[in-house]
Amino acid sequence: MTRLAAFTLVALALPSITHAICPTDLEAAAVAAAIVARQPVPLPAGEMSMADGLCGQGKVVRFLGQAFGPVVGYKVGLTNPAVQKRFKHDAPLRGTLFASMLVQDGAELSAAFGTRPVMEADLLVEVGDPVALAWAQTPVEALKALRTYTPFIELPDLMVDDPAKLGGPMLAMINVGARAGVVGRAVPVKATPGLAEAFAAMTVTMSDDGGAVLDSGKGSATLGNPLNAAIWLARDLAAAGTPLQRGDRLSLGSFTKLVPPKPGLSVRVTYEGLPGNPSVGVRFR
């Protein structure tokens, strides 16, 4: 029997998380099995603290790696006040990205790519100097520690039966909903004050194939400047004893609301204000 098959049997045997402490290895395996199988993850019976959720995430991520492949980077969630209010947690959260999660610009995917699938306009950056990024004090200093930036549509999964009940600790344990993402063309970084300002000033627009705007937002909605999210991730990982590596890719957070995908919908995200107004697209079947 494979380990993934064993996780699935565990998931069937444990229909709920029975106590509000750091999940056991067995409970974490059940959560991971549900995520891999695209089945709803059970909410805990009691109240879970953020420390418990983060402890559980560490265990869940180790199991997920056996199904999703090597780690290629990290995501930061809850980067603007509106999203923090929705999930009742007033600080960013970190999740882990795996190789099999990322697909290329123009991909066609099932609208049912997850248990509770949604999409959002995001942005990827590639780390060039992990130490310099963790020590950066300004967006310009962060740019100097990066190699590229890339248009990115994140495809998160809220993963529970009732997302309205999903709070910060449980969101942490389900790896901040990391499921998939569509990657555009990487643009080499030119670390200038003008580019750093453009990240905050840009307008990020999500439109359908008929040109109708599904939502839009400013770069500044993400911690004042999305480059601040890169700094936050670098420091958070360093504090956790797992510092970034050169070449890691970082998903910097949402510029738009969470939009549910529908079969037949084509979506393009455009970054107006960045050089060349880059874009990335996906189609759902």
C-alpha positions in Angstrom: 0.0 0.0 0.0 1.4 3.5 -0.9 1.7 6.1 1.8 -0.9 8.3 -0.1 -3.3 5.3 0.0 -2.7 5.0 3.7 -3.5 8.7 4.1 -6.8 8.2 2.4 -7.7 5.3 4.7 -6.8 7.6 7.6 -9.1 10.3 6.2 -12.0 7.9 6.1 -11.3 6.7 9.6 -11.1 10.2 11.1 -14.2 12.2 10.0 -13.3 15.2 12.3 -10.5 16.8 14.2 -11.5 15.9 17.7 -9.6 18.3 19.9 -8.3 21.9 19.7 -4.6 21.2 20.2 -1.8 20.8 17.7 -3.0 18.0 15.5 -1.4 14.6 15.8 0.5 13.1 12.9 -2.5 10.9 12.3 -4.9 13.9 12.1 -2.5 15.8 9.9 -2.3 12.9 7.5 -6.1 12.9 7.4 -6.1 16.6 6.5 -3.5 16.0 3.8 -5.4 13.1 2.4 -8.6 15.2 2.1 -6.7 18.0 0.4 -5.1 15.6 -2.1 -8.5 13.9 -2.8 -10.2 17.2 -3.1 -12.6 16.4 -0.3 -13.8 18.9 2.3 -11.4 19.1 5.3 -13.4 18.8 8.6 -13.4 21.8 10.8 -12.2 21.2 14.4 -14.7 20.4 17.0 -13.2 22.9 19.5 -11.6 26.3 19.1 -8.1 26.1 17.5 -5.4 28.6 18.4 -3.2 30.1 15.8 -0.2 28.3 17.4 -2.2 25.0 16.9 -3.0 25.9 13.3 0.6 26.7 12.4 1.8 23.5 14.2 -0.7 21.6 12.1 0.4 23.3 8.9 4.0 22.1 9.4 2.8 18.5 9.6 0.3 18.8 6.8 2.8 20.3 4.4 5.2 17.4 5.0 2.5 14.9 3.9 1.5 17.1 1.0 5.0 17.1 -0.4 4.7 13.3 -1.0 1.8 13.9 -3.4 2.6 17.3 -4.9 6.3 17.1 -5.4 9.2 19.4 -4.4 8.7 22.8 -2.8 9.2 25.6 -5.3 8.3 28.6 -3.1 5.8 30.1 -0.8 2.6 32.3 -0.8 1.5 35.0 1.6 -2.2 35.3 2.3 -4.3 37.8 4.2 -2.3 40.8 3.0 -5.1 43.3 2.9 -7.6 44.4 5.6 -10.7 43.2 3.7 -9.4 39.7 3.4 -8.2 39.7 7.0 -11.7 40.7 8.2 -13.3 37.9 6.2 -11.1 35.3 7.8 -11.0 37.0 11.2 -7.2 37.2 11.5 -5.4 40.6 11.4 -2.0 39.5 10.1 -0.5 37.8 7.0 -0.2 34.0 6.8 2.4 31.8 4.9 1.7 28.8 2.8 3.9 26.5 0.7 3.9 26.1 -3.1 4.7 22.8 -4.7 6.0 22.1 -8.2 2.8 20.4 -9.5 0.6 23.3 -8.5 1.9 25.7 -11.2 0.7 25.7 -14.9 1.6 28.0 -17.7 -0.2 31.1 -19.2 -3.2 30.1 -21.3 -3.8 26.8 -19.6 -7.3 25.2 -19.7 -8.4 23.8 -16.3 -11.4 22.3 -14.8 -13.6 24.8 -13.0 -13.8 22.2 -10.3 -10.0 22.2 -9.6 -10.6 22.1 -5.9 -13.2 21.5 -3.1 -14.2 25.1 -2.9 -12.3 26.7 -5.8 -11.8 30.4 -6.3 -9.4 32.6 -8.2 -7.6 35.9 -7.6 -5.1 38.2 -9.3 -1.7 37.8 -7.7 2.0 38.3 -8.6 5.0 36.0 -8.4 8.6 37.1 -7.8 11.8 35.0 -7.9 14.3 35.3 -5.1 17.9 36.2 -6.1 19.5 37.0 -2.7 17.5 35.5 0.2 19.6 37.2 2.9 19.3 40.6 1.4 15.6 40.2 1.0 15.2 39.3 4.7 17.2 42.4 5.6 15.5 44.8 3.2 13.9 47.9 4.7 12.3 49.4 1.6 10.6 48.2 -1.6 13.7 49.3 -3.6 16.0 47.2 -1.4 13.6 44.2 -1.9 13.8 44.6 -5.7 17.6 44.4 -5.5 17.2 41.0 -3.9 14.9 39.7 -6.7 15.6 38.3 -10.1 12.2 38.4 -11.9 8.5 39.2 -11.4 5.8 37.3 -13.1 2.0 37.8 -13.7 0.2 35.2 -11.7 -3.4 34.0 -11.3 -3.6 32.1 -8.0 -6.3 29.4 -7.9 -6.8 28.8 -4.1 -9.1 26.3 -2.6 -11.0 27.1 0.6 -11.2 23.3 1.2 -14.0 23.2 3.8 -17.8 22.6 3.6 -18.6 26.1 4.8 -16.0 28.7 4.0 -17.9 31.3 6.1 -16.7 29.4 9.2 -13.1 29.4 8.0 -10.9 31.4 10.4 -7.2 32.1 10.6 -6.0 29.0 12.5 -7.8 26.6 10.2 -6.7 28.6 7.1 -3.1 28.2 8.3 -3.5 24.4 8.8 -4.8 23.9 5.2 -1.7 25.6 3.9 -3.5 28.9 3.3 -5.6 27.2 0.6 -2.7 26.7 -1.8 -4.0 24.5 -4.7 -2.8 25.8 -8.1 -1.8 28.9 -10.1 -1.3 30.1 -13.6 2.2 31.6 -14.4 2.8 34.2 -17.0 6.1 35.4 -18.7 8.8 36.3 -16.2 10.2 39.8 -16.5 13.7 40.6 -15.4 13.9 43.0 -12.4 15.5 46.4 -12.9 15.9 47.6 -9.3 14.9 51.3 -9.7 12.8 53.6 -7.5 10.4 54.0 -10.4 9.7 50.2 -10.7 9.3 50.0 -6.9 6.7 52.8 -7.0 5.0 51.1 -10.0 4.3 48.0 -7.9 2.3 50.1 -5.5 0.6 52.4 -8.1 -0.3 49.7 -10.6 -4.0 48.8 -11.3 -4.5 45.0 -11.5 -7.6 44.1 -13.5 -9.3 40.7 -13.9 -11.5 40.6 -17.0 -13.5 37.9 -18.9 -13.0 37.2 -22.6 -15.7 39.7 -23.5 -13.8 42.5 -21.7 -16.2 42.7 -18.7 -14.2 43.5 -15.6 -14.7 40.9 -12.9 -12.7 42.9 -10.3 -9.7 45.2 -10.0 -7.4 46.6 -7.3 -4.4 48.7 -6.7 -0.9 47.3 -5.9 -0.9 49.2 -2.7 -3.8 47.0 -1.4 -1.2 44.4 -0.6 0.7 45.6 2.5 1.1 49.1 0.9 3.3 47.6 -1.7 3.5 43.9 -2.8 7.2 44.0 -2.4 6.6 44.4 1.4 4.9 41.0 1.2 8.2 39.5 -0.2 10.1 41.0 2.7 7.5 39.7 5.2 7.8 36.2 3.7 11.6 36.2 3.9 11.6 37.3 7.5 8.8 34.9 8.5 10.7 31.9 7.0 14.0 33.0 8.6 12.3 33.3 12.0 10.9 29.8 11.5 14.4 28.4 10.8 13.7 27.6 7.2 15.1 30.5 5.3 14.4 31.2 1.6 16.7 29.7 -1.1 17.9 31.4 -4.2 15.4 30.7 -7.0 12.4 30.3 -4.7 9.2 31.8 -6.1 7.0 33.9 -3.9 3.2 34.6 -4.4 2.7 38.0 -3.0 -1.1 38.1 -2.2 -4.4 39.1 -3.7 -5.1 42.4 -5.6 -8.8 41.4 -6.2 -11.6 39.6 -4.4 -12.0 35.9 -4.6 -13.9 35.0 -7.7 -15.5 31.5 -8.2 -14.6 30.0 -11.6 -17.3 28.7 -14.0 -17.1 26.3 -16.9 -16.6 28.2 -20.2 -15.1 31.3 -18.5 -11.9 32.7 -19.8 -10.1 35.2 -17.6 -7.2 37.5 -18.2 -5.4 39.6 -15.5 -3.5 42.7 -16.6 -1.1 44.8 -14.6 -1.5 48.4 -15.9 1.4 50.5 -14.8 4.1 47.9 -14.8 6.4 48.1 -17.9 4.6 46.8 -20.9 1.3 46.2 -19.0 2.0 42.4 -18.7 -0.9 39.9 -18.4 -1.7 36.3 -17.9 -4.8 34.2 -18.7 -6.6 31.0 -18.0 -9.7 29.2 -19.4 -12.0 26.9 -17.4 -13.9 24.0 -18.8 
